Amino acid sequence: MLDKKNKNKLSKIKEMWLIFYSIVLTIILRFTNVKAVEKIEGGDVTIDKLGTIIKGLATKIQIFGIILAFIALIIFVIQFIIGDDETKQRRKKTILYTLAGVCLLILVPSIINFLIDMLE
């Protein structure tokens, strides 16, 4: 059985995850636009237009990913602070992986530009 102290920690962690998921859902719903499509046109897609579409999509993914990573980092740091030794070791690795993911997200425009230059 869990003692009162561990139950309190567990309930705080559950509460943090609930807040985290609520924020993520709010962000997703905020940036999701529903548009009706009357007619689908095609056949005139060039590399330049495709590059513009990919760059726009990459920018949206980059912004969303950085916001999500920032929120996750806050939660992981809080869990690192209140956790025991085993939890601290896991959260330390998770924080490092999250920071590596943020670095990758920052490099997304360079990677996309490199791929577009190779296609041209």
N, C-alpha and C positions, 0 to 999 in steps of 0.2 A: 504494500500500500504506500501511497505517497503521503508524506507528512505535510503539514500546513504550509511550510516554507516552499516546498517543491510545487505544491498545487498552485500557490500564488505566482511563482515564476512561470509555470505552464500556462496559466490563464493570461498572464501579461504577454507571453509570446503569441498565444492564439489571438489576442486582441490586436497586437501589432500586425500580424498577418492579415487579419480582417481589414484593418485600415489600409494596408498595402494593396490588397486586392480591390478595395473600393476605389482607391485613387487610380489604379491602373484601368479599371473599368470606366471610370469617369473620363480619363484621358482618351481612351479608345472611342468612346461614344462622342466625345467632343470633336474629334478630328475625322469622324466618319461622316461623309456627305452622301446622301442618297439622291441620285439624279436619275430622272427618267430618260431613257434613250428612245428616240423616235425612229432613227434610222442609223444603221451601222455602215460606215463608209470604210473602204479599204482600197488597197492596191496602189496607193501613192505614198507609201512609207519609205523614206530614204534613211540613210545612215544618220544624217543630221537630225531628222525628226526623231528617230529611234534614240539617238544620244540625248536629245532634250527630254524625252519621256523618261529614260533611265536616270538621268541626273535629277529630275524632279522627284521621282520615286525614291531615289537614294537619299536625297535631302530630307524627305519626310521620315524615312526609316531612321536616318541618323539622329534627327531631333528627338523622335520618340524613344530611340534606344538610349540616348544620353540621359533623358529625363527618367526613364525607367531604371537605368543603372544608378543614378543619383539617389533615387528613393530606396533602391535595394541596398546601396552602401550605407545609408543611414540606419536601416534596419539591422544590417549585419554588424555594424559598429556597436549598436546598442546591445545586440545579442553577445558580442564579444566582451563587452564591459560587464554584463551581468552573469555571464556563463561560468561554468566550472572549467578546469584545465583541459578536459577533452573537448568541450565545446569551443574553447578559445582556439585550440589548434585547428579544428575544422573551419571555424569562421575566418581565421587568418588566411587559410588557403583560399576560401571563397572570396574574401576581399581582394586578394591578389589576382584571382581569375577575373573578377569583375573589373578591376582596373585595367587588366590586359584587354578585356573586351571594349572598354571605353577608348583605349588607344587605337584599337582596330576600327572602331566607329569613326574616330577622328580622321583616320586614313582613307575612309571610303571614297571621298571625292577624288583623291589622287589615284586610287585603284581604278575607279570608273573612267577617269580621263586617260589612263594608260591603256585600258582595254579598247576604248573608242579610237584612240590614235592607232592602235594595232589593226583595227578593222578597216580603217580608211586606207 
